[in-house]
Amino acid sequence: MADASAEPDRRLSAGRGGRLGAMLDRRFRGGRLGAAFAALALVFVALTVWAGFLADKTYAADTRKSDIAAVQKVANRVVTNFYGISYQSFDQDTQRVYADLDSAFKAQAVQQLGSTWKQTVVGNQLVSSAVVYASGVVNISARSAEVMVTVKRTSRSSQVKTPVSSWASAQVQLAKRGGDWKVSGMGGLQ
């Protein structure tokens, strides 16, 4: 006699048992199919979260690059304008310098420089230009930055008729006001 366990169970495949077997088989396949869909849904959710994370990082990196370029542009412009001044256009030149300063620092600069700056430039018939030779962001966050700027300055005056070149550096602090970067402090100016 043959082993009973080796024989297929004919009760499930015939008659009423056959329908039960088919139903169980469909449910089992449906369960595997449901598990496969659940696994795919989990993979889709994981990929969506990962893509969102990468998009956020990319946006943050792009914003940081944009801020770095913006703070260097403003710092370079302010230092160039400060050192590039002429007695013939002093009022316009100083307005270009003041345009990039935040209101508190502008008030402080006007008070400290007062009329002395104008007297020195106009009295000596100073004509000066500046070219940025080096500029670098020392520190930057979402709301503040610090930039070092080095310029080569060429100037002449009523006392020095032949243009003289010199190097000057400035440490520029900036603050983000709204969407714009403004100079909130400067050091190292001579």
Backbone hydrogen bonds, N-H to C=O, Kabsch-Sander energy under -0.5 kcal/mol:
donor,donor_aa,acceptor,acceptor_aa,energy
6,A,3,D,-0.9
7,E,3,D,-0.5
7,E,4,A,-0.7
10,R,8,P,-1.0
12,L,9,D,-0.7
13,S,9,D,-0.6
14,A,10,R,-1.1
17,G,14,A,-0.9
18,G,14,A,-0.8
19,R,15,G,-1.2
20,L,16,R,-1.9
21,G,12,L,-0.6
21,G,17,G,-2.5
22,A,18,G,-2.5
23,M,19,R,-2.7
24,L,20,L,-2.8
25,D,21,G,-2.6
26,R,22,A,-2.5
27,R,23,M,-2.6
28,F,24,L,-2.6
29,R,25,D,-2.7
30,G,26,R,-3.2
31,G,27,R,-2.4
32,R,28,F,-2.1
33,L,29,R,-2.7
34,G,30,G,-2.7
35,A,31,G,-2.5
36,A,32,R,-2.3
37,F,33,L,-2.5
38,A,34,G,-2.5
39,A,35,A,-2.5
40,L,36,A,-2.5
41,A,37,F,-2.5
42,L,38,A,-2.4
43,V,39,A,-2.3
44,F,40,L,-2.7
45,V,41,A,-2.7
46,A,42,L,-2.6
47,L,43,V,-2.6
48,T,44,F,-2.4
49,V,45,V,-2.6
50,W,46,A,-2.4
51,A,47,L,-2.8
52,G,48,T,-2.4
53,F,49,V,-2.4
54,L,50,W,-2.6
55,A,51,A,-2.6
56,D,52,G,-2.4
57,K,53,F,-2.5
58,T,54,L,-2.8
59,Y,55,A,-2.7
60,A,56,D,-2.6
61,A,57,K,-2.7
62,D,58,T,-2.7
63,T,59,Y,-2.8
64,R,60,A,-2.5
65,K,61,A,-2.5
66,S,62,D,-2.4
67,D,63,T,-2.7
68,I,64,R,-2.7
69,A,65,K,-2.3
70,A,66,S,-2.3
71,V,67,D,-2.8
72,Q,68,I,-2.0
73,K,69,A,-2.1
74,V,70,A,-2.4
75,A,71,V,-2.6
76,N,72,Q,-2.8
77,R,73,K,-2.2
78,V,74,V,-2.6
79,V,75,A,-2.4
80,T,76,N,-2.5
81,N,77,R,-2.8
82,F,78,V,-2.4
83,Y,79,V,-2.3
84,G,80,T,-2.0
85,I,83,Y,-1.1
87,Y,126,L,-2.1
89,S,86,S,-0.6
90,F,87,Y,-0.6
93,D,89,S,-2.7
94,T,90,F,-2.8
95,Q,91,D,-1.7
96,R,92,Q,-1.7
97,V,93,D,-1.6
98,Y,94,T,-2.9
99,A,95,Q,-1.7
100,D,96,R,-0.6
100,D,97,V,-1.1
101,L,98,Y,-1.6
102,D,183,V,-2.9
106,K,102,D,-2.8
107,A,103,S,-2.2
108,Q,104,A,-1.8
109,A,105,F,-2.9
110,V,106,K,-2.8
111,Q,107,A,-2.0
112,Q,108,Q,-2.7
113,L,109,A,-3.0
114,G,110,V,-2.3
116,T,113,L,-1.0
117,W,113,L,-1.4
118,K,114,G,-0.5
119,Q,115,S,-2.7
120,T,116,T,-2.5
121,V,117,W,-2.5
122,V,118,K,-3.0
123,G,118,K,-0.5
123,G,119,Q,-2.1
124,N,120,T,-1.6
125,Q,122,V,-1.0
126,L,121,V,-2.5
127,V,156,R,-2.5
128,S,85,I,-2.6
129,S,154,T,-2.5
131,V,152,K,-1.8
133,Y,150,T,-2.9
134,A,150,T,-1.9
136,G,148,M,-2.3
138,V,136,G,-0.6
138,V,146,E,-2.8
139,N,146,E,-1.5
141,S,144,S,-3.0
145,A,174,L,-2.1
146,E,139,N,-2.7
147,V,172,V,-2.8
148,M,136,G,-2.7
149,V,170,A,-2.5
150,T,134,A,-3.2
151,V,168,A,-3.0
152,K,131,V,-2.8
153,R,151,V,-0.6
153,R,166,S,-3.4
154,T,129,S,-2.5
155,S,164,V,-2.6
156,R,127,V,-2.0
157,S,160,V,-2.8
158,S,124,N,-3.3
161,K,159,Q,-0.6
164,V,155,S,-3.0
166,S,153,R,-2.6
168,A,151,V,-2.3
170,A,149,V,-2.4
171,Q,187,G,-3.0
172,V,147,V,-3.3
172,V,170,A,-0.6
173,Q,171,Q,-0.5
173,Q,185,G,-3.1
174,L,145,A,-2.9
175,A,182,K,-2.8
176,K,143,R,-2.5
177,R,175,A,-0.7
177,R,180,D,-3.3
178,G,176,K,-0.6
179,G,177,R,-0.5
180,D,177,R,-2.2
182,K,175,A,-2.7
183,V,100,D,-3.2
184,S,173,Q,-2.7
185,G,173,Q,-1.4
187,G,171,Q,-2.3
